[in-house]
Amino acid sequence: MTTLTPIPTLPAALGGTLIQRVRHPEVGETLGLPTLELSERAHADLEMIATGAYSPLSGFLNSADYASVLGRMRLSGGTPWSLPITLMVSAQEAQRARGQVVLTREGRPVGLLEVEEQYTPDKAHEAREVYRTADAAHPGVAALYAAGEVYLAGPVTLFAVPRGAFPRHHRTPQEVREVIGARGWRSTVAFQTRNPIHRAHEYLQKVALELVDGLLLHPLVGSTKGDDVPADVRVQAYEVLLDRYYPRERTLLSVYPAAMRYAGPREAIVHALSRRNYGASHFIVGRDHAGVGSYYGTYEAQEIFSHFSEAELGIKILKFEHTYYCKSCSQLVSPRTCPHDGSHHLILSGTRVRELLRAGQPLPAEFTRPEVAEVLRAGYSRN
């Protein structure tokens, strides 16, 4: 008798159902409706909501959910959620936003919003709760203050998934789930990054691969701050690394189209919950996840998960300490495995790496693979 291999059971989407609100507009559906131009971040949020990456959200948050997210990191019904996904418009735009509104990006219709509520937030309060600072030097706070003063709430429809600059790697949550199922992975660890992968990242991923069936390398390619490495350079570096140093049948490179908010601990929660929606069973959280500057403690993004049970998160958090190369151990280590003090360690900050790249100087092989360093060097020489 032939024994069939059972299809692995993927974790259910947050809220139980993977939200899918993508459909082409009907002929004449948008005629005569008011329009609203989306920013790059709002367009990314529209895609994340409509494809189910932000399940159980079906639209931009109403005032009850907004207040609950700020106050207790949960939607008003109790589901864990830590970032306010809101649509911010000017008072003048709000005057025209009644009923159905056509959402546009660079003048092209991309979706619909059914406006159910308008409300005015306390942005200083939002900044302190979400970013733990009201300092306008923080890029997330700066973006918040620069956006409109009225929030529009209601369900959305996306007309088509924008595959962007990386169509080969741009998959919806449902599409990632289908790949995981087809490969028979019963457990999948997701890794979030907005930076090129260096040897410490590789170490964390391969330690995790000893525990699970597959790795979802899920780099964020939405809007980031100006001095971050450009997305096209990062994706090329990932391709080179995976092709030469990872088992192909156990790795999947797929881009994560969200915009970066730099909200540190709170953003780490949404990064984990959304990866559950993509089908991951595990999520790696390292040092200063989604951080910027010195606004957050080194391991606050790990500690914040203590506010939730593993059962309600629905995804297992793998917490790793700072990892670096030890010249005396001659390998990648962490404080858990290395007895030597800092004088033995090779640690390069992101700022120092960017300085070396801009100067055309080589990156140490202990820090990053030579092939990756060459991609980065070539990318910086073009910019």
LOKOL-634652 format. One record per atom (N, C-alpha, C): x, y, z. Coordinates in steps of 0.2 Angstrom, whole numbers, padded with zeros to 4 digits, always signed. Layout:
N
XYZ ...
This chain:
383
+0004-0006+0000 +0000+0000+0000 +0004+0006+0000 +0003+0011-0004 +0006+0017-0005 +0004+0022+0001 +0009+0025+0005 +0007+0029+0010 +0008+0036+0008 +0003+0040+0008 +0003+0047+0006 +0006+0052+0011 +0011+0056+0009 +0014+0061+0014 +0008+0066+0015 +0007+0067+0022 +0001+0071+0024 +0004+0079+0022 -0001+0083+0021 +0000+0090+0020 +0001+0093+0026 +0007+0097+0027 +0008+0100+0034 +0002+0105+0036 +0001+0105+0042 -0004+0110+0045 +0000+0116+0046 -0002+0122+0043 +0001+0128+0044 -0003+0132+0049 +0001+0136+0053 -0003+0140+0058 -0009+0144+0055 -0014+0144+0059 -0020+0148+0056 -0018+0156+0056 -0021+0159+0052 -0020+0167+0052 -0022+0170+0058 -0020+0175+0060 -0022+0178+0066 -0029+0180+0065 -0033+0178+0070 -0040+0180+0070 -0044+0174+0067 -0040+0169+0064 -0043+0163+0061 -0044+0162+0054 -0045+0168+0051 -0046+0168+0043 -0041+0173+0040 -0038+0171+0035 -0033+0175+0031 -0037+0180+0027 -0037+0186+0029 -0040+0191+0025 -0038+0192+0018 -0043+0192+0013 -0041+0193+0006 -0046+0197+0003 -0044+0203+0002 -0048+0209-0001 -0045+0212-0007 -0043+0207-0012 -0040+0209-0018 -0045+0207-0024 -0047+0212-0028 -0051+0211-0034 -0050+0216-0039 -0051+0215-0045 -0051+0220-0050 -0058+0224-0050 -0057+0230-0051 -0063+0234-0051 -0068+0233-0057 -0075+0233-0056 -0079+0232-0061 -0080+0238-0065 -0082+0237-0072 -0082+0243-0076 -0087+0248-0074 -0084+0254-0073 -0088+0260-0071 -0088+0261-0064 -0085+0256-0060 -0086+0256-0053 -0083+0262-0049 -0078+0265-0052 -0075+0271-0049 -0077+0277-0052 -0081+0277-0057 -0083+0284-0060 -0087+0288-0055 -0085+0294-0055 -0088+0299-0051 -0087+0299-0043 -0082+0295-0041 -0081+0294-0034 -0075+0299-0033 -0075+0302-0027 -0069+0306-0025 -0063+0302-0024 -0057+0305-0025 -0051+0301-0025 -0046+0304-0020 -0042+0299-0018 -0037+0301-0012 -0030+0298-0014 -0025+0302-0015 -0019+0300-0016 -0015+0297-0010 -0012+0291-0011 -0009+0288-0005 -0001+0289-0005 +0001+0290+0000 +0009+0290+0001 +0012+0283+0000 +0018+0283-0001 +0021+0276-0002 +0020+0272+0004 +0020+0274+0010 +0018+0270+0016 +0011+0268+0016 +0006+0272+0015 -0001+0271+0015 -0002+0265+0009 +0001+0266+0004 +0000+0261-0002 +0003+0254+0001 +0008+0254+0004 +0011+0248+0007 +0006+0245+0012 +0003+0249+0016 -0002+0247+0021 -0008+0244+0018 -0010+0247+0012 -0016+0245+0009 -0015+0238+0006 -0009+0236+0003 -0007+0230+0001 -0007+0225+0007 -0004+0227+0012 -0003+0222+0018 -0010+0220+0021 -0014+0225+0021 -0021+0223+0024 -0025+0219+0019 -0025+0221+0013 -0029+0217+0008 -0027+0210+0006 -0020+0209+0007 -0018+0202+0005 -0018+0198+0011 -0019+0200+0017 -0020+0196+0023 -0014+0196+0027 -0008+0200+0025 -0002+0200+0029 -0004+0203+0036 -0009+0208+0036 -0011+0211+0043 -0017+0208+0045 -0019+0202+0043 -0025+0199+0046 -0024+0200+0054 -0030+0201+0058 -0037+0201+0055 -0039+0208+0053 -0035+0213+0052 -0037+0219+0049 -0040+0219+0042 -0046+0222+0041 -0049+0222+0035 -0049+0229+0032 -0046+0234+0036 -0046+0240+0034 -0042+0245+0039 -0042+0251+0038 -0038+0255+0042 -0042+0256+0049 -0038+0256+0054 -0041+0256+0061 -0046+0262+0062 -0052+0260+0066 -0057+0265+0068 -0054+0267+0075 -0058+0272+0078 -0055+0275+0084 -0055+0270+0090 -0060+0266+0090 -0060+0261+0096 -0054+0256+0096 -0052+0254+0090 -0047+0249+0089 -0040+0253+0090 -0040+0259+0087 -0034+0264+0088 -0032+0265+0095 -0037+0267+0099 -0036+0268+0106 -0034+0262+0110 -0037+0256+0108 -0035+0250+0112 -0028+0248+0110 -0026+0249+0104 -0019+0247+0102 -0014+0251+0105 -0016+0258+0106 -0011+0262+0109 -0011+0260+0117 -0017+0259+0120 -0017+0258+0127 -0015+0251+0129 -0016+0246+0126 -0015+0239+0128 -0012+0234+0123 -0010+0237+0117 -0007+0233+0112 -0012+0227+0110 -0018+0229+0109 -0023+0224+0107 -0029+0228+0103 -0032+0224+0099 -0038+0227+0096 -0043+0227+0101 -0049+0231+0099 -0054+0232+0104 -0057+0225+0106 -0057+0220+0102 -0059+0214+0104 -0055+0209+0108 -0048+0211+0109 -0044+0208+0113 -0038+0204+0109 -0038+0204+0102 -0033+0201+0098 -0027+0205+0099 -0021+0202+0100 -0015+0205+0100 -0013+0209+0094 -0012+0216+0095 -0010+0220+0089 -0006+0226+0092 -0001+0228+0089 +0003+0233+0093 +0005+0240+0089 +0003+0240+0083 +0004+0246+0079 -0002+0249+0076 -0003+0255+0077 -0009+0258+0073 -0008+0259+0066 -0012+0255+0062 -0012+0255+0055 -0018+0260+0053 -0016+0266+0051 -0021+0271+0050 -0019+0275+0044 -0025+0278+0041 -0024+0282+0035 -0025+0289+0037 -0019+0293+0036 -0019+0300+0039 -0020+0305+0033 -0024+0309+0033 -0026+0314+0028 -0026+0321+0031 -0026+0326+0026 -0027+0333+0028 -0034+0334+0029 -0036+0340+0033 -0043+0342+0034 -0046+0343+0028 -0043+0346+0023 -0046+0347+0016 -0048+0341+0013 -0043+0336+0013 -0045+0329+0010 -0050+0326+0014 -0051+0326+0020 -0056+0323+0024 -0063+0326+0022 -0063+0332+0020 -0070+0335+0018 -0073+0331+0012 -0068+0329+0008 -0071+0326+0002 -0071+0318+0003 -0069+0315+0008 -0069+0308+0009 -0075+0306+0012 -0080+0305+0009 -0087+0302+0011 -0089+0296+0007 -0091+0291+0011 -0093+0285+0007 -0088+0282+0004 -0088+0279-0002 -0083+0276-0006 -0078+0281-0009 -0072+0280-0008 -0066+0284-0010 -0062+0280-0014 -0060+0282-0020 -0055+0279-0024 -0048+0280-0022 -0044+0275-0020 -0037+0277-0018 -0032+0276-0024 -0028+0281-0024 -0024+0282-0030 -0016+0282-0028 -0012+0280-0032 -0005+0280-0031 -0002+0283-0037 +0001+0289-0037 +0004+0292-0042 -0001+0293-0048 -0007+0295-0046 -0013+0296-0050 -0017+0290-0053 -0014+0284-0051 -0017+0278-0054 -0022+0275-0049 -0028+0273-0051 -0032+0270-0046 -0029+0263-0043 -0029+0262-0037 -0026+0256-0034 -0031+0252-0030 -0036+0256-0027 -0040+0252-0023 -0046+0257-0021 -0050+0254-0016 -0056+0258-0013 -0056+0258-0006 -0058+0263-0003 -0059+0264+0004 -0067+0265+0006 -0070+0261+0010 -0077+0263+0012 -0076+0267+0019 -0077+0273+0018 -0076+0278+0024 -0081+0277+0029 -0080+0274+0035 -0085+0273+0040 -0084+0277+0046 -0078+0280+0047 -0077+0285+0052 -0071+0290+0051 -0072+0296+0053 -0066+0300+0053 -0065+0302+0061 -0058+0303+0063 -0057+0305+0069 -0050+0309+0069 -0049+0313+0075 -0043+0317+0075 -0039+0314+0081 -0033+0312+0080 -0029+0309+0085 -0025+0314+0089 -0022+0312+0095 -0017+0316+0099 -0011+0313+0096 -0007+0316+0092 -0001+0313+0089 +0005+0313+0094 +0005+0317+0098 +0010+0317+0103 +0009+0311+0108 +0003+0310+0110 +0002+0304+0114 +0003+0297+0110 +0001+0297+0103 +0003+0291+0099 +0010+0290+0099 +0014+0296+0098 +0021+0295+0097 +0024+0292+0103 +0022+0295+0109 +0025+0292+0115 +0023+0285+0117 +0017+0283+0115 +0015+0276+0116 +0018+0271+0111 +0019+0273+0104 +0021+0268+0099 +0029+0268+0099 +0032+0274+0099 +0039+0275+0098 +0043+0276+0104 +0039+0277+0110 +0042+0278+0116 +0046+0285+0117 +0044+0289+0112 +0047+0296+0112 +0043+0301+0108 +0043+0307+0109 +0040+0312+0105 +0045+0316+0101 +0051+0314+0101 +0057+0317+0098 +0056+0317+0090 +0055+0323+0087 +0054+0323+0080 +0061+0321+0076 +0066+0319+0079 +0072+0317+0076 +0071+0309+0075 +0067+0306+0078 +0065+0299+0077 +0062+0299+0070 +0064+0294+0066 +0061+0294+0059 +0054+0292+0059 +0051+0288+0063 +0044+0286+0064 +0040+0292+0066 +0043+0295+0071 +0039+0301+0074 +0039+0307+0069 +0044+0308+0066 +0044+0313+0060 +0039+0312+0055 +0039+0305+0053 +0033+0304+0048 +0026+0305+0051 +0025+0303+0057 +0019+0304+0060 +0017+0311+0060 +0022+0315+0062 +0020+0323+0063 +0019+0326+0056 +0022+0323+0051 +0022+0326+0044 +0016+0324+0041 +0012+0319+0043 +0006+0317+0039 +0000+0321+0041 -0006+0319+0038 -0012+0323+0039 -0014+0322+0046 -0019+0327+0048 -0021+0327+0055 -0028+0324+0056 -0031+0321+0051 -0037+0317+0052 -0036+0310+0049 -0039+0305+0053 -0038+0298+0052 -0045+0296+0049 -0044+0292+0043 -0050+0289+0040 -0050+0282+0041 -0056+0279+0043 -0056+0272+0045 -0061+0268+0041 -0060+0262+0039 -0065+0258+0035 -0062+0253+0031 -0066+0248+0029 -0063+0242+0025 -0060+0245+0018 -0055+0241+0016 -0052+0242+0009 -0053+0237+0004 -0052+0239-0002 -0051+0234-0007 -0045+0236-0011 -0041+0231-0013 -0035+0232-0017 -0036+0229-0024 -0035+0233-0029 -0037+0231-0036 -0032+0226-0039 -0026+0226-0037 -0021+0222-0040 -0015+0222-0035 -0012+0216-0034 -0006+0216-0030 +0000+0219-0034 +0003+0224-0031 +0009+0227-0034 +0015+0223-0033 +0017+0220-0039 +0023+0216-0038 +0030+0220-0037 +0030+0226-0039 +0035+0230-0037 +0042+0229-0041 +0047+0230-0038 +0054+0229-0041 +0056+0222-0041 +0053+0218-0037 +0055+0211-0036 +0050+0206-0038 +0047+0206-0044 +0041+0201-0045 +0043+0194-0044 +0049+0192-0045 +0051+0185-0044 +0050+0183-0037 +0051+0188-0032 +0051+0186-0025 +0045+0189-0021 +0041+0192-0025 +0035+0196-0022 +0029+0191-0021 +0028+0188-0015 +0022+0183-0014 +0018+0186-0009 +0011+0185-0010 +0006+0186-0005 +0007+0181+0001 +0004+0182+0006 +0004+0177+0012 +0001+0170+0009 -0004+0171+0005 -0007+0164+0003 -0002+0161-0002 +0001+0164-0006 +0006+0161-0010 +0012+0159-0006 +0014+0162-0001 +0020+0159+0003 +0017+0153+0006 +0011+0153+0009 +0008+0147+0012 +0008+0141+0007 +0007+0142+0001 +0007+0137-0004 +0013+0134-0005 +0019+0138-0005 +0025+0136-0006 +0027+0131+0000 +0026+0134+0006 +0028+0130+0012 +0024+0123+0011 +0018+0123+0010 +0014+0117+0009 +0017+0112+0004 +0019+0115-0002 +0021+0111-0007 +0028+0108-0005 +0032+0111-0001 +0038+0108+0001 +0038+0104+0007 +0032+0103+0010 +0031+0099+0015 +0034+0101+0022 +0035+0108+0022 +0038+0110+0029 +0033+0110+0034 +0035+0107+0039 +0030+0107+0045 +0031+0112+0050 +0037+0115+0049 +0039+0121+0053 +0043+0125+0049 +0042+0132+0050 +0046+0137+0046 +0048+0143+0050 +0054+0145+0050 +0056+0150+0054 +0057+0156+0049 +0054+0162+0051 +0055+0168+0047 +0060+0173+0050 +0064+0176+0045 +0069+0181+0048 +0068+0188+0044 +0067+0193+0048 +0065+0199+0046 +0072+0203+0046 +0073+0207+0040 +0079+0211+0040 +0078+0217+0035 +0080+0223+0037 +0080+0228+0032 +0088+0230+0030 +0092+0226+0032 +0099+0227+0031 +0102+0221+0027 +0108+0222+0024 +0111+0216+0020 +0113+0211+0026 +0113+0204+0024 +0114+0199+0029 +0122+0199+0030 +0124+0199+0036 +0131+0198+0037 +0132+0191+0041 +0138+0189+0043 +0139+0183+0045 +0135+0181+0052 +0134+0186+0056 +0130+0185+0062 +0123+0183+0060 +0120+0186+0055 +0113+0185+0053 +0113+0177+0051 +0118+0176+0047 +0119+0169+0044 +0119+0164+0050 +0123+0165+0055 +0124+0161+0060 +0117+0160+0064 +0113+0165+0065 +0107+0164+0068 +0102+0160+0064 +0102+0161+0058 +0097+0158+0053 +0099+0150+0053 +0105+0149+0053 +0107+0142+0052 +0107+0138+0059 +0107+0141+0064 +0106+0138+0071 +0098+0137+0071 +0094+0141+0068 +0087+0140+0068 +0085+0135+0064 +0089+0134+0058 +0087+0129+0053 +0089+0122+0056 +0093+0121+0061 +0094+0115+0065 +0088+0113+0068 +0083+0117+0069 +0077+0116+0074 +0071+0115+0069 +0071+0118+0063 +0064+0118+0059 +0066+0116+0052 +0060+0115+0049 +0061+0112+0042 +0063+0117+0037 +0061+0123+0037 +0063+0128+0032 +0064+0135+0035 +0067+0139+0031 +0069+0146+0032 +0065+0151+0027 +0061+0155+0030 +0058+0161+0026 +0062+0167+0027 +0067+0168+0022 +0071+0175+0022 +0066+0180+0019 +0064+0185+0024 +0059+0189+0022 +0061+0197+0023 +0065+0199+0019 +0067+0206+0019 +0062+0211+0018 +0062+0216+0022 +0057+0222+0021 +0060+0226+0015 +0056+0227+0010 +0057+0231+0005 +0053+0238+0004 +0049+0239+0009 +0045+0245+0008 +0049+0251+0010 +0046+0257+0011 +0050+0263+0012 +0054+0263+0019 +0061+0265+0018 +0065+0265+0024 +0068+0272+0024 +0072+0273+0029 +0075+0280+0030 +0081+0280+0025 +0083+0286+0023 +0087+0288+0017 +0094+0284+0017 +0097+0283+0023 +0104+0281+0023 +0104+0273+0024 +0098+0270+0024 +0098+0262+0024 +0100+0260+0017 +0103+0254+0016 +0106+0251+0010 +0100+0250+0005 +0100+0253-0001 +0094+0252-0005 +0092+0245-0006 +0085+0244-0007 +0082+0237-0007 +0085+0233-0013 +0086+0236-0019 +0089+0232-0024 +0096+0229-0023 +0100+0233-0019 +0106+0230-0017 +0106+0225-0012 +0101+0226-0007 +0100+0221-0002 +0098+0214-0005 +0093+0215-0010 +0090+0208-0012 +0095+0205-0017 +0099+0208-0020 +0104+0205-0024 +0109+0201-0019 +0111+0205-0014 +0115+0201-0009 +0112+0195-0006 +0106+0195-0005 +0102+0189-0002 +0103+0184-0007 +0102+0185-0014 +0102+0180-0019 +0108+0177-0019 +0114+0181-0019 +0120+0178-0020 +0122+0173-0014 +0120+0176-0008 +0121+0172-0002 +0117+0165-0002 +0111+0165-0003 +0107+0159-0003 +0109+0154-0009 +0111+0157-0014 +0113+0153-0020 +0120+0149-0018 +0124+0151-0014 +0130+0148-0013 +0131+0145-0006 +0127+0147-0001 +0129+0145+0006 +0123+0142+0010 +0117+0141+0006 +0111+0139+0010 +0108+0133+0006 +0105+0128+0009 +0102+0122+0005 +0096+0125+0002 +0095+0125-0005 +0090+0128-0008 +0083+0125-0006 +0083+0118-0005 +0076+0115-0004 +0074+0117+0003 +0078+0121+0007 +0076+0122+0014 +0075+0130+0015 +0076+0134+0010 +0076+0141+0010 +0071+0144+0005 +0068+0150+0007 +0064+0153+0003 +0065+0161+0004 +0067+0164-0002 +0067+0171-0002 +0061+0174-0004 +0058+0178+0000 +0052+0182-0002 +0052+0189+0001 +0050+0194-0003 +0050+0200+0000 +0044+0202+0004 +0045+0206+0009 +0040+0209+0014 +0039+0216+0012 +0033+0218+0009 +0032+0224+0006 +0030+0230+0011 +0030+0229+0017 +0028+0234+0022 +0033+0239+0022 +0031+0245+0025 +0035+0251+0026 +0038+0250+0033 +0044+0253+0034 +0047+0252+0040 +0045+0258+0045 +0043+0257+0051 +0041+0262+0055 +0047+0264+0061 +0051+0259+0062 +0057+0260+0067 +0054+0261+0074 +0048+0257+0075 +0045+0257+0081 +0048+0252+0086 +0053+0249+0085 +0057+0245+0090 +0052+0239+0092 +0051+0239+0099 +0048+0233+0102 +0041+0232+0099 +0037+0238+0098 +0030+0237+0096 +0030+0234+0089 +0035+0236+0085 +0035+0234+0078 +0037+0227+0078 +0041+0224+0082 +0043+0217+0083 +0037+0213+0083 +0032+0215+0087 +0026+0211+0088 +0023+0210+0081 +0021+0216+0078 +0018+0215+0071 +0022+0211+0066 +0029+0212+0066 +0033+0208+0062 +0032+0201+0063 +0031+0199+0070 +0030+0192+0071 +0023+0189+0069 +0018+0193+0071 +0011+0192+0070 +0010+0191+0062 +0013+0196+0058 +0012+0195+0051 +0015+0189+0048 +0021+0187+0051 +0024+0181+0048 +0020+0175+0050 +0016+0175+0055 +0012+0170+0056 +0007+0169+0051 +0004+0175+0048 -0001+0176+0043 +0003+0173+0036 +0009+0174+0036 +0012+0171+0030 +0014+0163+0030 +0012+0160+0036 +0013+0153+0037 +0019+0151+0041 +0023+0156+0044 +0028+0154+0048 +0026+0151+0055 +0030+0147+0058 +0028+0144+0064 +0033+0147+0070 +0039+0150+0067 +0044+0152+0072 +0046+0159+0069 +0049+0164+0073 +0051+0170+0071 +0057+0172+0075 +0062+0174+0072 +0069+0176+0075 +0068+0183+0077 +0070+0185+0084 +0070+0192+0086 +0077+0192+0089 +0082+0196+0086 +0088+0197+0089 +0089+0204+0093 +0095+0207+0093 +0096+0213+0097 +0093+0219+0093 +0090+0223+0097 +0087+0230+0094 +0083+0229+0088 +0079+0224+0088 +0074+0223+0082 +0070+0229+0080 +0070+0231+0074 +0067+0237+0072 +0068+0243+0075 +0074+0243+0078 +0076+0249+0082 +0080+0255+0077 +0081+0260+0080 +0085+0266+0077 +0088+0270+0082 +0094+0272+0081 +0098+0276+0086 +0098+0272+0093 +0097+0276+0098 +0097+0274+0105 +0091+0274+0108 +0085+0274+0105 +0079+0275+0107 +0076+0269+0111 +0079+0263+0110 +0076+0257+0113 +0082+0253+0116 +0081+0249+0122 +0086+0245+0125 +0087+0239+0120 +0093+0236+0121 +0096+0231+0117 +0091+0225+0116 +0088+0223+0121 +0083+0217+0121 +0076+0219+0123 +0074+0225+0122 +0067+0227+0123 +0062+0224+0119 +0065+0223+0112 +0060+0220+0107 +0059+0212+0109 +0063+0209+0113 +0062+0202+0115 +0058+0202+0121 +0059+0207+0126 +0055+0207+0132 +0048+0209+0131 +0046+0213+0126 +0039+0215+0125 +0035+0209+0124 +0037+0203+0122 +0033+0198+0120 +0030+0194+0126 +0033+0196+0132 +0030+0193+0139 +0023+0196+0140 +0021+0201+0136 +0014+0203+0137 +0009+0199+0134 +0011+0194+0131 +0007+0189+0127 +0009+0182+0129 +0004+0177+0129 +0005+0170+0129 +0007+0168+0122 +0011+0162+0122 +0013+0160+0115 +0007+0157+0112 +0002+0155+0115 -0004+0152+0112 -0008+0158+0108 -0009+0164+0111 -0012+0169+0108 -0008+0172+0102 -0001+0172+0103 +0003+0174+0097 +0003+0170+0092 +0002+0163+0093 +0002+0158+0088 +0008+0157+0084 +0014+0160+0086 +0020+0159+0083 +0025+0159+0089 +0030+0155+0088 +0036+0154+0093 +0041+0159+0092 +0043+0163+0097 +0048+0168+0096 +0055+0165+0098 +0060+0165+0093 +0067+0163+0095 +0071+0169+0096 +0073+0169+0103 +0077+0175+0105 +0084+0174+0105 +0088+0178+0102 +0095+0177+0101 +0099+0183+0104 +0104+0182+0108 +0108+0187+0110 +0113+0190+0104 +0116+0195+0106 +0121+0199+0101 +0126+0193+0099 +0127+0193+0092 +0132+0188+0089 +0137+0192+0086 +0143+0189+0086 +0149+0192+0083 +0155+0187+0082 +0160+0190+0078 +0166+0185+0077 +0171+0186+0083 +0173+0181+0085 +0178+0181+0090 +0185+0179+0087 +0190+0183+0087 +0196+0181+0084 +0200+0176+0088 +0199+0175+0094 +0202+0170+0098 +0198+0163+0097 +0192+0163+0097 +0188+0157+0096 +0188+0155+0088 +0190+0160+0084 +0190+0159+0077 +0183+0157+0074 +0178+0160+0077 +0171+0158+0074 +0166+0163+0077 +0160+0162+0074 +0154+0167+0076 +0152+0164+0083 +0151+0169+0088 +0149+0167+0095 +0144+0172+0097 +0142+0171+0104 +0138+0175+0107 +0140+0175+0114 +0138+0180+0119 +0140+0179+0126 +0139+0173+0129 +0134+0169+0126 +0133+0162+0129 +0138+0157+0128 +0142+0158+0122 +0147+0153+0120 +0154+0155+0120 +0155+0162+0121 +0162+0164+0121 +0165+0167+0128 +0171+0165+0130 +0173+0167+0136 +0177+0173+0136 +0178+0176+0130 +0183+0182+0129 +0180+0188+0129 +0184+0193+0132 +0181+0200+0132 +0181+0204+0125 +0178+0210+0125 +0177+0213+0119 +0183+0215+0115 +0189+0215+0118 +0195+0216+0114 +0197+0210+0109 +0193+0204+0110 +0194+0199+0105 +0189+0199+0100 +0184+0203+0100 +0178+0203+0096 +0179+0208+0090 +0176+0205+0084 +0175+0210+0078 +0168+0212+0078 +0167+0218+0079 +0160+0221+0079 +0160+0227+0075 +0156+0227+0069 +0156+0233+0065 +0148+0235+0065 +0148+0242+0067 +0141+0245+0067 +0139+0246+0060 +0132+0247+0059 +0130+0248+0052 +0133+0255+0049 +0134+0260+0054 +0136+0266+0052 +0144+0265+0049 +0148+0261+0053 +0154+0260+0051 +0155+0256+0044 +0150+0251+0043 +0150+0247+0037 +0148+0252+0031 +0144+0256+0032 +0142+0261+0027 +0148+0266+0025 +0152+0268+0030 +0157+0272+0029 +0163+0268+0025 +0164+0262+0026 +0169+0258+0023 +0166+0257+0015 +0160+0256+0014 +0157+0255+0008 +0158+0262+0004 +0156+0267+0007 +0156+0273+0003 +0164+0275+0001 +0168+0273+0005 +0175+0274+0004 +0178+0269-0001 +0174+0264-0003 +0177+0259-0007 +0182+0254-0004 +0182+0254+0003 +0186+0249+0006 +0183+0242+0007 +0187+0237+0008 +0184+0230+0009 +0181+0229+0016 +0176+0225+0016 +0173+0223+0022 +0177+0217+0024 +0178+0216+0031 +0182+0210+0033 +0178+0204+0032 +0181+0198+0030 +0178+0192+0028 +0174+0189+0034 +0177+0191+0040 +0174+0188+0046 +0167+0191+0047 +0166+0197+0044 +0160+0201+0045 +0154+0199+0040 +0157+0198+0034 +0152+0196+0028 +0155+0192+0023 +0152+0188+0019 +0154+0184+0014 +0157+0189+0009 +0163+0186+0006 +0166+0191+0000 +0161+0192-0005 +0157+0187-0007 +0152+0189-0013 +0147+0194-0011 +0145+0194-0005 +0140+0199-0003 +0144+0206-0002 +0150+0206+0000 +0154+0212+0001 +0154+0215-0006 +0156+0211-0011 +0156+0214-0018 +0150+0217-0021 +0144+0213-0019 +0138+0216-0021 +0137+0223-0018 +0138+0223-0012 +0137+0230-0008 +0142+0235-0011 +0148+0233-0012 +0153+0238-0015 +0151+0241-0021 +0149+0236-0026 +0146+0238-0032 +0140+0243-0032 +0136+0241-0027 +0129+0245-0026 +0131+0252-0024 +0136+0252-0019 +0137+0259-0017 +0141+0263-0022 +0145+0260-0026 +0149+0264-0032 +0144+0267-0037 +0138+0264-0037 +0133+0266-0042 +0129+0272-0039 +0129+0272-0033 +0124+0277-0029 +0128+0283-0027 
